[in-house]
Every structure is written in C-alpha cells, then in structure tokens.
Amino acid sequence: MDQYPAPSIEPGPTDHDLMGLALAEAEAAAEAGEAPIGAVVAVNGRVVARRHNEREGTGDPTAHAEVLALRDAATAVGSWRLDDATLVVTLEPCPMCAGAAWAARVGRVVWGAANEEAGAAGSLYHLGADPRLNHEFAVVPGVRADEGAALLTRFFADRR
C-alpha cells in the first residue's frame, strides 16, 4: 500500500495581516487627501477587495472604504451574498457601513480603532448583533487599533 503524505495547508492571512493591508489603504487615502480609512474583504482567506475612502475625490457621500470594498468583493465573487467574507476596516464602521455589511450578509467584521462618534459595530450601536434583524455578524474589535487611531490623529492634526 502506497503512503501519500498529507497535503500541506498554507495558513491564510490572519486578522493582523489583513489589517496591515487595510492600514496600507488608509495611508493611500491620506496621501490622496481623504480621511485615512482603509478596508479589505477576504473570502475563505483570499483577499478579494481592497479600498480606501474616496468621498472627497468623488463627491460621493457613500464612498466609504467599506462600501467600496464590499461592492468590489461582490463583483469579484459574482454574488451580493458575502456569507463567507470577513470585512476588515481600520475604523469601526459607521451605521451606513455596518448596514452595508449586514446587507451583504458578511460573516465577520474586524475593526481597528473605535469610532466613538458614529460606531455601529460595538461602540455606540451594534448593528451586527441585533436579533430583530434577519442577519447577524461576528465582530472582532481593536485589531491594531493604535495604528489606525494614529493615522487618523495625524491626518486631522495636519489639517487644523
């Protein structure tokens, strides 16, 4: 009987790794004069979308990093249902972005810095844990929070 070695399985990126990609997007946003917020969508460990805020450049109030990344992810996988997706964002999603994650049926949201002014994934509200809605998603808060907060602090301090 032949013996076959078990296939080696490469581990997928960790939340820490994915947040690194989101932080790179946030830095690109700052360089473009946008609020430094970045988002990444991974499906089954594979990055399918990376975006940053584009509100200033597009004049579109909905051009938040999360919304743009979710749109790109839906296109990449060929479905609006992103059940197996993880949305990783440098700042806790606002109500619109948490709503977009809910509408896309994401499985998880990972965020960095808390959004104490408009957080809707644990700080002020928790849209992903409202049993009155027809979908809930898991949340992992505070991943590389200091780095995301530092980008925001630096960006807004430079503008004052």
DRENMI-87576 format. One record per atom (N, C-alpha, C): residue in one letter; x, y, z. Coordinates in steps of 0.2 Angstrom, whole numbers, plus 5000, padded with zeros to 4 digits. Atoms other than C-alpha are relative to their C-alpha. Last residue first. Layout:
BEGIN
AXYZ...
This chain:
BEGIN
R500249944995R497053615060R500550055000R500449965003R497353505044R499750055005D499749965005D498953425050D499550054997A499649954997A498053375066A500450044995F500449944998F496753285056F500450065004F500349975006F497953175047F499650065002R499549975004R499053135062R499750044994T499849954996T497553085073T500550054996L500549954999L496852975060L500250075004L500149985007L498452885056L499550065000A499549965001A498752865075A500050044993A500149944996A497052795078A500550054998G500549965004G497352665064G499850065003E499749985006E499052615072E499450044996D499649944999D498352615090D500350024993A500349934998A496952505085A500450065000R499549945001R498052365078R499750075000V499450035004V496452245079V500550064998G499349984997G495352335092G500649974997P499849935000P493652245088P500750015002V499450004996V493252075082V500350075000V499549945000V491452075077V500649985004A499550004994A490351925072A500450064999F499350025002F488851955060F500550015006E499649974995E486951955062E500749984998H499350025000H485651935049H500450035005N500050075002N483751945049N500749984998L499950015007L483652095060L500149934998R500649985003R482752095077R500150004992P500450065002P484251995084P499350024996D500749984999D485352155083D499549944998A500250044994A487152095085A499350025002G499950075001G487852165069G499849955005L500550025005L487052335071L500149924998H499750075002H488052355087H499549974995Y500550055002Y487752535092Y500449944998L500649974998L488852665101L499449964998S499949944996S490452575102S499350035002G499850014993G490052395096G500150065004A499950084999A489852385077A500349995007A500650045000A488952555074A500249925000G499950085000G490252675079G499449965000A500550035004A489752855075A500149934999E500549965003E490752975086E499449974996E500449974994E491652855097E499550054998N500349945002N492352765082N499550025005A500749994998A493452635090A499850064997A500149944995A495152605081A499250005001G499449984996G495452435072G499850055006W499949935001W493952335065W500650025005V499449984996V493652165060V500150075000V499849935001V491852125053V500650015006R499649974995R491351945051R500250074998G500050044995G490151835041G500350035006V499350024998V489651965029V500049965006R500050064996R487751965024R500749975002A499650055004A488052095011A500049935003A500450015007A486552195018A500449954996W500650044998W487352175036W499649984993A499750074998A489052235030A499449965001A499850035006A488152385021A500349935001G500650025003G487252425037G500149964993A500250064997A488852425046A499449974997C499650055002C489452545033C499849945004M500150015007M487952665034M500449934998P500650035002P487952655053P499949984993C500549964999C489852695054C499349974999P500549975005P491052565054P499550045003E500750044999E492452545067E499550034995L500449964995L494052625060L499349965000T499649974995T495452525051T499650045005V500049935001V494252405042V500450045006V499549974996V494252225039V500150074999L499849935002L492752145031L500550025006T499849964994T492751955033T500250074997A499549955001A491851855019A500150035007D499350034997D491051685020D500550065000D500150034993D489251755019D500749975003L499350014998L489651885005L500149965007R500050044993R487951874997R500849995001W500049954995W488052014983W500049965007S500650014996S488651874971S500050065005G500650015005G489951864957G499449995004V500350074999V491451834969V499449984996A499550055001A492451984962A499749925001T499850015007T490952094959T500549944999A500650035003A490352064977A500149994992A500050074998A492052104983A499449964997D499550035004D492152264973D500049925002R500250005007R490552324980R500549964996L500650055001L491052274998L499849994993A499750075000A492752364996A499449954999L499650015007L491852524990L500349935000V500550015005V490552515005V500449994993E500450065000E491952485017E499549994995A499550065002A493152625011A499649935000H499650024994H491752755012H500449944998A499450035002A491152824995A500549995006T500050074999T489352855001T500749964999P500050014993P489553045002P500049925002D500550054998D490053044984D500049995007G500649964998G491053204979G499449955002T500550015004T492253084970T499450045001G499950015007G493853144976G499449994996E499849935003E493253204993E500150004993R500549955000R492253044997R500250074997E500049965006E493552924991E499550055000N500549955001N493952825007N500150044994H500049944995H495052675005H499550054998R500249935002R494952504995R500150055006R499649964996R495552324995R499850074998A500149935001A494552184988A500450045005V500349995006V494651994985V499850084999V500249935001V495951944998V499650014993R499749965006R495951765000R499750074999G499349985000G495651685017G500450034994N499750064998N493951605014N500850014999V500550055000V493351775007V500449935000A499750065001A494451925012A499449955000V500550054999V493752105011V500449934998V499850065004V494952245015V499549955001A500450064999A494552425021A500349944995G499950055005G495552585023G499649935002I500350064998I495252745032I500049954995P499650065001P496352895031P499749945003A499950024993A495153035028A500349935000E500650034997E495553085010E500149985007G500449944997G496853205004G499449975003A500549975005A497553074992A499650065003E499649975005E499053045003E499650034994A499749944997A497853015017A500450034995A500549954999A496952885007A500250075002A500149975007A498552795002A499450055000E499449955001E498952785021E499950034993A500149944996A497252705024A500550064999E500649965004E497452585010E499950065004A499649985006A499152525019A499550044995L499649944998L498152515035L500450034994A500449954999A496952395027A500350075002L500249985006L498352285021L499550065000G499449975003G499052285038G499950024993M500049934998M497352245045M500650044997L500549975004L497352085034L499950085002D499849995007D498952035042D499550044996H499449954999H498352065060H500350014993D500449935000D496651975055D500650055001T500449994994T497751825050T499750075000P499849944996P498151785032P499650015006G500249945003G497851605027G500250065004P500449964997P498851465033P499850064997E499749944998E499651355020E499550045004I500549945001I498951185020I500350065003S499949954995S500251045017S499550064998P499949945003P499450895009P500250065005A500549965000A499650735019A500150074997P500049954995P500950625013P499450055000Y500049935003Y500450485002Y500150055006Q500149954995Q500950305008Q500050074996D499649945000D500750174995D499850055005M500449945000M500050005000M500450065000
